[in-house]
Amino acid sequence: MTTAPPKPPAAASDSHLPQYHVVGFTGHRQLADSAKADACLTQALAALAAQAPGEWIGVSSAALGSDLLFARRVLERGIAWRALLPFAPAEFSKDFDVEEWQDVEGLLARAESVTVLGGDGSREEAYLDCGIETVNACDVLVALWDGEPARGRGGTAEIVTYARELGRPLVVIDPATAEVRRENFEHFNAVDPELSFLNGLPEPPGTPNGGERGRVERFQLKADIAASRGAPQFRTLRASIVLLHATATVVATAGLVFDWQPLFVSWTKLLFLLGALGAAVAIQQYQAQRVWVRCRLAAEIGRAALATWGMPRRAALFEDLELPEVRQLVRTLHTLHSRGASERRANLDTFRQHYRQTRIDDQLRYYRRRLDRAAPMLSRMRFGFVVSTLLAILCTAAYAVQATFPVGHLPHALEAALFHFAPIVLPVVAAAFVALISINDLHRRVARYREMCHLLEAAHKQIVVTHTWHSLEHLVRRTERSLLQEVLEWHTLMSHLESH
């Protein structure tokens, strides 16, 4: 049910991704003056196209009346139309007579995509679901609405109310008076700031491969390079705060216990404390943290898009991803991918081998490397904590025994070290090991890396015996969902690392 989609607008360079705007639609089935409503709708679409650069995409259902009017007008303007159906065409056709359904089928054949929602509720609830999904998918909602309350479940008034609750930009057209009213347009971004930032990253080295896939490859490469170059060592800075405070405590305790009063001891303590303060200030002020997180997230999303590029599927890429800052990036990658899939169907065996080698095996190597680094570090930190804690207990117990049952006098230096210095310093050292484990998130990371290795190892075995697109798509979806969850957990942690 697709025709050749319109070509995306030319981007400024071979690594820039185009921006897409989505205009959704809701309206009445019966129009008192369809010609007047048609003229207002045409003007509203023209105004939106003039207001924002980039390509517009229309989204609506295909019910009788306003929906079909909207579909015809966007197609006439060369705008891609994505149809949302409340149920399968065989069931949906029951709402039309034979001639009407033939007209609808002709429009659906020209749609860029046709998505069947297929809820389990009543017909009215199914139409309501279509309206809600239209609002969820769009940047601007155009409504042909007379301002009256809904005449039934799933009416235009309910959809407009939902859009208002979300703060979605609205163009409300009164079909009787031709009055056009705009609402919430302060929330409309004609140019997406996040995609503009990512497009503005320095161009990557190498020669472009050409085509939309080549453009995405170049985009992913420059985001990956920017993330690698700008990765700040925030865990190192936070660990240094703990170590500098612990060292200052050790120096201060040694000065008191051993009666060291030279001038350099005081200056040494001061330098350690100033160093800890400097590291804390650097964490709060160093803006590379935000840039690094943004570039790394974009690079990983781009990597996933390339890994699934040849897959002939229509479901939205990362449909569970609800981060507002990458909504436009995800939409762009999904649009480019779906249009590429409609033009050329990938070979199943070729795609399966490519996905196994470039996605599953690559990620498996990555998580194994991370596990090989994190697990020994966790073991060393645990060992340090246990040893320092046991030594603190032994020294404290020895002091208690000696104070209660004196058995002789130890040399002054040894007594000061065992009975006064060690019981103070060793608990600080043990606490430092606990803090370092927490700072490096070692418990969670080790558990997560092991979980990801098990999942990817299972996927590696399963993909070998996957011989249909349906089963392969199921496997890929499950794998990508797990990889996406890891990216989201990392993004949440690192986005707020400086405030911990």
N, C-alpha and C positions, 0 to 999 in steps of 0.2 A: 504494500500500500504506500509506496514512496515514489517520488519523482526525483530527478536530479536536483540536489539542494543548491541554493545560491552560493556563490563563492564568497568566503569571508573577505572583508576589506583588507587592502594591502597594509601590512605592518611596516613600521619605520625601519626595521632591520631584519636580518635573517634569524634573529633570536627573540624578536618581540612577538608576543601573543596578542591576537585581536581581542577586543572587548565586545561582549554581546549583552544587549539589554533585552529583557523579556516584558512584553505587554500582555497582561491577562485580560480576560473579558467575562462579564456577566451581564445578563439583560433579560427582559421579558419575552415571553413567547409570542404574545399578541402586541402589535404596535398599531396605535390609532393612525399615525401618519408615518408610514415606513420611509417615504421619500425624504421627509424632514430629518428623521433619525439617521438615515443613510448619509445625508450631507454633513450632519454634525459629526458623525463617526469618522468620515473621511477627513474632515478638518482636524479632528483630534489626533489622528494618526500622523498627519502631516506635521502638526505642531511638535509632537514627540520626536519625530525624525529630525526636525530642525534643531531641537533643544540639546540633543546628545549625540556625540559622534559614535561611530561603530555600528555594527549591524543590529537591527531589531528582530526579535523572534516573537511570533504570536502564539498564545496558548489559550485554548478554550475547549468547551465541550462542543457537541454538534447537534444540540436540540433544535427543534423547529423555532423559527423566528429570529431573534437577535443573534444567536450563536452562528447560524449559517450566514447571516449578513456580515458579521465580523470576519468569518473565514474567507468569504469572497473578497472582501476589501483588502485584507492583508495579502492574499495571494495575487491580487491585481497589482499591488504595489511592489511585488517581488520579495515580500517578506515571507520567510519560512513559517509554516503553521504546524504546530504540534497539537494534535487532537487528544482530548481525554474523554473516554467513553465510560459511562456508569456501569455498563456490563457488556458482555460479548456481543458482537454485531448481530448474531442471530436473535438474541433477546432484545437488543436495542431497536432492531427494525420493527418490532411490534408497536412502537410508538409512532409509526409513519404509515401512510398508505403506500401503494406500490410505486406510484410516480414520485412521491416525495422521497422514498428510500433510494430510488435510482439516482436522484439528485445528490443525496447525502453520500452515496457510494462514490460518485464522481469526485466530490470534494475530498473524501478520505483518501482516494487514490493519489491526490496531489499533496497530501500532508507529508511533512518531513518524517513524522513518526505518529503512530497511533498507539496510545496506552490504554489498556482496559483495566479499570480499578477493581471491578467485580466484588463489591462488598456483599456481606451476608444479610443486610437489612432489607427494608422495604425499598420500593422504587424511589420514593421521595428521599429517603436517606441516601440512596445511591447518587441521586442528583446533587444532594447537599455535599456529599464527599467530593464530587467533581468540582464544585465551586470552591471548597476549602483547599483542595490541591492546586487549583488555579491560582489562588491567592498566595499559597506557599511558594509557588514556582516563579512568581512574577516580581518585577521591580516596580511596575505601575499597573494598577487595575483600572480599566475603563468600564464604566457601568452605565447601561441604558436603563435608567430607573426613574419612575415617576414620583418617588419620595414616599409612596404609601407603604404601610406594613405588608409583610409577606402574606400572600393569599394561601399559602400551604408550606409544608416542610420543604426546605431546599430552595425557597424563593430568593429573588434578587436582594431583597432587604436583608435577609440573614447573611448573605455573602458580603454585602457592603458593611454590615455591622462587624463582621469578623475582620475585614480588612482595616477598619478603623481601630479596632482593638489592638491590632498589630502595628499601627502607625504606618501602614502601607500607603504610599502616594496614590491618590485617587483622582480620576477624571470622571465626574458624575454628569451625565447628559440627561436632561429631562426630555423624553421623546415627544411630549405634547407641546411644550413651550420653546424647545430648542435652546434652553438655558444650559450653559456649560459652567461647571464649578470645579475648581481644583482644591484639593485638600492634601495636607501633609507633604507638600513638595520640598519642604526644608530637609526631608529625609532622603531625597533622591540625589544620588551621586552620578552626575553625567560622566565623570571620569573616576574609575575606581582607584583610590589612592594606593592600595596594596599592589595591584597589578601594575600600576605606573611605576612604583618603586622597584619592583622586580624587573620590569622591562628596562629600567634605567641602569641596571647593573652593568659593569664593564663587559664588553663583548668577549667571548671565549676564544682561545686560539683554535687554529684548524680551519679547514675548508668546509663550508656548508654542503650537506648532502642533497639539499633541495626538497621541495614538497613540504606538506604539513608535518609529516613525521620528522623530517630533518629540522624543521623549525622548533618542534618540541624538544628534540635532542639537544639543540643548541641552547635552548632556554634552560633545560635541566642542568646542562653542563656549567653554564655560567652561575646558576644558583648554587650548585655544588662547590664550585671554586670559591665563590664569595663566602660560603659558610666555612670552608676549610681554612681560608686565610684569616677570617675574622673571629675564629673560635676563641673566646676569652677563657682563661684558666680560672673560672670562678670557684671551682672546688678547691683548687690549689690555694687561692686567696683565703677562702674560709678555713681551710686546714691550717694555714699559716697563722691565723688569728689564735686558734687553739694552742698551737705549738709555742707561739711567742708568749702568750699568757702563762703557759705552763713553765716555760724557761724562766720568765721573770719571777715566778713563784719559787722555783728552785734556787735561783741566785739570792733572792731575799731571805729564804730560809737558811741557806748556807751561811750568809752573813751574820744572821742572828745566832745560829747554833754554834758556829766555830769562831764567833767573835771577830769576823773579818770587817774591818772598817775602812779599808783604803778607799780613796776617792773614786777609783774606776768602778767599784762595785755599784755605787749609786748611779753613776752615769750609764753603766751597763743595763741596770734595771729600767732606767728611763728610756734608753734606746729600744729595748724590747717592747715596752708599753706603747711608745710612739709608733713603732712598726706595726703593732696590732691595730692601733687606731687608724693608721694609714691604709691598711688592707681593708678595714671596714668601710672607710670613706670611698675607696676605689670601687668596692662592690656597689655602693649606692649610686655613684656618679658615672661609672664607666658605661657609656651608651652602647658599646659594641655588643653587650649582652642581648639587647633587643634585636639588633640587626642580625646577629648570628642565628637566633632562634627562628626569625622570619625566613632567612635564606635556607636554613636546614629543612624546615617544614616544607617549603616550596620544592626543594630538590627531591625530597622523598616522595611527595605527591607526583612530581613529574616522572620519577623513576617507576612508580607503580603504573602510571599511564602508559609509558613506553613498554613495560613488560606485558601489558594486556592489549596492546595496540591492535593486533590483528584479529581480535576476537569479535565475531559477528553478533554482538549483543546490543540490546537497546536500553537496559537498565542504567540509571545514572551512576557514574563512577563515584565511589565513596558516598553512597546515598546516606550513610549514617553520619557523615561528617557535618557538624553543625557549627563550625567556627566561622563567624561572620567575616573575619578578615580574609579568608581564602575562598569565600563563596564564589566570587567571580572567577578565580583561577580554576576551581573545580568545574564550573559551568563551561568555561572555554575549552578545557581539556576534554570534557565529555562531548561537547559539540563537535570538535575536530575529530575525535575518535569515532563517533557514531556516523559522521559523514564519510569518513574513510572506509568504515566497515560496509556502508551501503554501496560504495563504489566497487569494492573488490573483496570477495570472500576469501578468507585465509584458508590454507590447507590445514586440515586438522593435525596430521602427523607432524608437519613442519612447525606449527604453532606449539604443539605439545612439547616437542624437543627443545624449541627455543625457550619456552617458559620454564622448563625444568632446569636448563643450563644457566639462563641469564637471571632468573628470579629465585627459584627455590634453592639451587645450589649456591648461588652468590650470597643469598641471605643466610644460608646455613653456615657457610664459611665465616661470615661476619659475626654471627652469634657465638660460634665456637671460639673465635678469637677473643671476643669480649668475655666469654666465660673463663677462658684460660687466663685472662688477666685479673678478673674480679675474684674468682674463687680463691686463688693463693693469697691475694691481698686480705680477704676476709679471714682466712685461716691465720695469717700472721697477726692481724689485729686482735683476734680472739686469744691467741697464744700470749701476746703482750699483756692483755687485760688480765688473764688468769695468773700469769707469773707475777705481775706487779701487785695484784690483790693478795695472793698467797704470801708474798714476801712482806707486805704491809701487816698482814695478820701475824706472821711469825715474829716480826720485830716488835709489834705491840704486845704480843703475848710474852716475849722474852723480857721486855721492860716491866710488865706486871709481875712476873715471877721474881725478877731481881729486886723489885721494890718491896715485895711481900716477904720473900725468903732470901735475904742477902747471902751470897756464897763467896763473896770476895769482891775486889775492885778490879775493873777492867781499865786498860789504858784510856786516858781522857778522850783522845781522838776517836777511839773505837766506840766508847760509850756514847759520845755525842752523835756519832754516825748511826749507830744501831737504835738507840733509844729516843733520840730527839729529831734527827734529820729524816731518817727513813720513814717513820710513822706519819710524818706530815707530807713528804714529797711523793711517796709511792701511791697513796690514794689519788693524788692529783694526776699522776701518770696514768693510773687505771682509768680515771674519768676522761683523760685525753684520748685514750684508745677507744672508749665508747663514743665519744664525740666524733672521732674520725670515721668510725663505722657509719654513724648517722649521716655525717656530711657527705660521704661518698655513696650513701644509699645502698650499701653493699648487700644487706639481707635481701631487699627487694630485687636488686639487679641480678644477683646470682640465681634466685628462684625464677625470675622472669626469663633469663637467658636459657636456663635448663628447660623451661616449659616451651620456649620457642624452638629450641633444638629438637625436642621430641615431636612437636607439631610438624616442623619442616622435614624431619626424617620420615615421618609417616606420609606426608604429601609426596615426597620423592618416590616412595614405593608405590603409592596409589596411582600416580600419574602414568606410570609405565603400563598399567592394565586398564587405562581409561580410553575407550574407543569410540565414544559418541560425544557430540558437542554438548548435549544436555549434562552428561555426567562430568565432562571436563569443566563446564561452566560452574557447576556446583562445587567442584574441588577448588577452582580458582577463586570463587567468591569466598569460600571459607578461609582460604589461605590469606587473601587480601584483607579480609575482615580482621584476622588476628594481627597481621602486620600493621594495619591501620590503628588498631587499639594500642599497640606498642608505641607508635608515633604520637598518638594523642596523649598517652601517659607521660611520655618524655616531654612533649610540648607543655603540658600543664605544670610539670615539675620545674623545667628550666625557665619558663616564663616568669616565675615568681621566686627564682633562686636567690636573687639579691635581697628579698625581703624576709628570708628565713632567719 
